[in-house]
């Protein structure tokens, strides 16, 4: 079964590098240094026109900071989701309650607004209180995958929980490790977790994805 690399791109230069490196799928955002926020429609349209075969997962996040959203935040993000749909292949979003639980009602509205396109619950998952319970809630909401470092600063450190989540998910949802994924540990993380997808920016502190690193990781994760 084919393994998938998703390249996290926070600017146009990174999108171009990811495509040149052979990436088939990207997560598109801006302000990656702040954890990423919603990109512009102009960016989405340009990428769709220039790289029609590239799968675009759009991050919808109205602001930096926590993942606890009020009514105004939520309404704005729901509209961003709807506006993004013509230019993307999937939505990346999520929400928590002030207590650190999944905001199930907000999540259901986000998934509904995505109109059937695959929905990734982002790394807000790493701030939830009970990951095993949260996993079941995210599955029930109709999400396609979870992006997570396994409740640790990096996915490599989070391998034990990532492995447990893969086992608990049992094929009902994709667990996609992300956070500190590099050319040196991508294959290790896949081998030790059983994940079939992995996520990283491969920018090595420069803020711009390296096409060579993307090529290398694609060659190492293999079939």
C-alpha positions in Angstrom: 0.0 0.0 0.0 1.4 3.4 -1.0 2.5 5.8 1.7 1.7 9.4 1.4 3.8 12.5 2.1 1.9 15.8 2.8 4.2 18.8 2.7 3.2 21.7 4.9 3.7 25.0 2.9 3.5 28.4 4.5 4.4 30.5 1.4 4.4 30.3 -2.4 8.1 29.5 -2.6 7.5 26.4 -0.5 4.6 25.3 -2.7 6.8 25.5 -5.8 9.6 23.6 -4.0 7.2 20.9 -2.8 5.8 20.5 -6.4 9.4 20.4 -7.8 10.3 17.8 -5.2 7.5 15.5 -6.4 4.9 16.1 -3.6 1.4 15.0 -4.5 -0.3 16.7 -1.6 0.3 19.9 0.4 -1.2 21.6 3.4 -1.5 25.3 2.4 -1.4 28.0 5.1 0.4 31.3 5.8 2.3 32.6 8.9 3.7 29.1 9.6 5.9 30.7 12.3 2.7 31.4 14.2 1.4 27.9 13.8 -0.3 28.7 10.5 -3.4 30.7 9.6 -5.8 30.7 6.6 -4.2 31.4 3.3 -5.6 33.8 0.8 -8.0 32.9 -2.0 -5.5 34.3 -4.5 -2.9 31.9 -3.3 -5.3 29.0 -3.7 -6.4 30.0 -7.2 -2.8 30.5 -8.4 -1.7 27.1 -7.1 -4.7 25.4 -8.6 -4.0 27.0 -12.0 -0.2 26.3 -12.0 -0.3 22.8 -10.4 -3.7 21.3 -11.3 -2.6 17.8 -10.2 -1.4 18.9 -6.8 -3.8 18.0 -4.0 -4.4 21.0 -1.8 -5.5 20.7 1.8 -6.3 24.2 3.1 -5.8 25.2 6.7 -8.7 27.2 8.1 -7.6 29.1 11.2 -8.8 32.6 11.7 -6.0 33.7 14.1 -3.0 32.6 16.0 -3.2 31.4 19.6 -5.5 28.8 21.1 -8.2 26.7 19.4 -11.1 27.9 21.5 -13.4 29.8 19.2 -16.3 32.1 19.9 -19.4 32.5 17.7 -17.7 35.2 15.6 -14.6 33.2 15.0 -16.6 30.1 14.1 -18.8 32.0 11.6 -15.8 33.5 9.9 -14.1 30.1 9.6 -17.2 28.4 8.3 -17.4 31.1 5.6 -13.6 30.6 4.8 -14.3 26.9 4.4 -17.1 27.6 1.9 -15.0 30.1 0.0 -12.1 27.7 -0.2 -14.0 24.7 -1.6 -13.6 25.5 -5.4 -9.8 25.7 -5.0 -9.0 22.8 -2.7 -9.2 19.1 -2.2 -9.7 19.1 1.5 -10.0 21.2 4.7 -7.8 21.3 7.7 -9.4 22.7 10.8 -10.5 21.9 14.4 -11.8 23.4 17.6 -11.5 22.8 21.4 -13.6 23.8 24.4 -12.1 25.9 27.2 -11.7 22.6 29.2 -9.5 21.0 26.5 -12.1 18.8 25.0 -13.1 18.5 21.3 -15.7 21.2 20.5 -18.0 18.6 19.0 -20.7 21.0 17.8 -18.3 23.4 16.2 -16.5 20.4 14.5 -19.8 19.1 13.1 -20.5 22.5 11.5 -17.0 22.6 10.0 -17.3 19.2 8.5 -20.7 20.0 7.2 -19.4 23.2 5.6 -16.7 21.2 3.9 -19.4 19.6 1.7 -18.0 16.1 1.6 -14.3 17.1 1.0 -11.9 15.2 3.3 -11.5 17.0 6.6 -8.3 16.8 8.6 -8.5 17.6 12.4 -5.3 19.6 12.9 -2.8 19.7 15.8 -5.4 21.1 18.2 -5.6 17.4 18.9 -2.3 17.7 20.7 -3.9 20.1 23.2 -6.9 18.0 24.1 -7.2 16.4 27.5 -8.1 12.8 26.6 -6.7 11.7 23.2 -8.4 8.3 23.1 -11.9 9.9 23.8 -11.1 12.7 21.3 -10.3 10.2 18.6 -13.7 8.6 18.9 -15.4 12.0 18.8 -13.5 13.1 15.7 -14.3 9.8 13.9 -18.0 10.3 14.8 -18.0 13.8 13.3 -16.9 12.4 10.0 -13.3 13.5 9.8 -10.9 11.7 7.4 -7.7 12.1 9.3 -6.0 13.5 12.4 -2.7 15.5 12.2 -0.8 14.9 15.5 2.6 14.7 17.1 1.2 12.2 19.6 0.9 14.8 22.4 4.6 15.5 22.4 6.7 18.4 21.0 7.7 16.2 18.1 6.2 13.2 16.3 9.3 11.2 17.0 8.9 11.7 20.7 5.2 10.9 20.3 5.7 7.5 18.7 4.2 5.5 21.6 0.9 7.4 21.5 0.8 7.5 17.7 1.1 3.7 17.7 -1.8 3.4 20.1 -3.9 5.8 18.1 -3.3 3.8 14.9 -4.4 0.6 16.7 -7.4 2.3 18.2 -8.4 3.8 14.9 -8.3 0.4 13.3 -8.7 1.8 9.8 -11.6 4.1 10.6 -9.6 7.3 10.3 -6.1 8.1 9.1 -3.5 9.1 11.8 -1.0 11.4 10.2 2.2 12.2 12.3 3.4 15.7 12.0 5.7 18.0 14.0 9.5 17.8 13.8 9.4 15.4 10.9 12.7 15.5 9.0 14.7 13.6 6.4 16.3 11.7 9.2 13.3 10.5 11.1 10.4 10.2 8.6 11.0 6.5 7.8 11.5 5.7 11.5 8.2 7.3 12.5 6.3 5.4 9.8 8.0 2.1 10.7 7.4 2.4 14.4 3.8 3.7 14.3 2.3 1.9 11.3 1.1 5.1 9.8 0.6 5.3 6.1 0.8 9.1 5.9 3.3 11.7 7.2 3.4 15.5 7.3 6.3 17.9 7.4 7.5 21.3 6.1 11.1 20.2 5.4 12.3 23.8 5.6 15.2 23.3 8.1 14.6 26.6 9.8 14.7 28.7 6.6 11.0 29.0 6.3 11.1 27.6 2.7 10.6 23.9 1.9 13.6 22.2 0.3 12.7 20.4 -2.9 15.7 18.0 -2.4 14.4 17.1 1.1 11.0 16.3 -0.3 12.5 14.1 -3.0 14.6 12.3 -0.4 11.7 11.7 2.0 9.6 10.4 -0.9 12.4 8.0 -1.8 12.8 6.7 1.8 9.1 6.2 2.8 8.6 4.1 -0.3 5.9 1.5 -0.6 
